[in-house]
Structures are given as C-alpha cells and as structure tokens.
Amino acid sequence: MTWFGVSVLGLFAGVVSGLFGVGGAVVIIPGLVLIAKLQQHTAHGTSLAALLLPVGLLGVLQYAKRGQVNWGYAAVIAAGLLIGAYFGARYAASIPDLTLRRMFGGLLLLTSVKLLLF
C-alpha cells in the first residue's frame, strides 16, 4: 500500500506543481509523513531529491512555450535557491523533528491565511 500511496502522491503533487506553479513540497512533505510514515527530515530530503529534475525541467517547458517565464527573475531566484537550500538543509539538521514539522505547518498555515484573506 505504501508504494501505491507514494505513487499517487507523486502524481497529485505533479498536477499541483503544474497547476499552481509550486514545487510540490507542500503536498509531498505532508504526504510522506502521513502516508509513508517518514520522519520530517527524511520527508524534506526525499521531496528535494524527487523535485530536482521533473518539476524543474518538464513543468517549465510548458510555461516557456507560452512565453510565461521571466528568465532573468528565474536566474536570480535559482541563485538564491542554490545558496539558500544548502544553508537551510544544514540548519535543518540541528532542529528536532517535531519542531521542524511545526515550523513547516506554520509556514503552510501563514501562506494559506495570506492567500485567502489578502
């Protein structure tokens, strides 16, 4: 059941990524914790590994075909992601699992409230 659930999770996260332009981690990380029972840190690392190629390459091709990519902004964001992901992952190692889970949940909650109300 776990492999099937993770497969469905990947498909759903792909649709969410393409539809909303998100990396999919907002779906993948909670799914890996709830469905596959992974520790929070392992869910984060697994999500990053899974998203590395498919979302970045195939998703952007569809938007680029329609001229809906600002390549300059994308390059600047990519540089920030490169540096930020390295330091964020290093910092995450020092945070207890439950605290990291709550921080991630808080980020999702804050984002949801902001999008819904403002």
Secondary structure, DSSP 4 states (H G I P E B T S, - for coil): -HHHHHHHHHHHHHHHHHHH---SHHHHHHHHHHTS---HHHHHHHHHHHHTTHIIIIIHHHHHHTT---HHHHHHHHHHHHHHHHHHHHHHTTS-HHHHHHHHHHHHHHHHHHHHH-
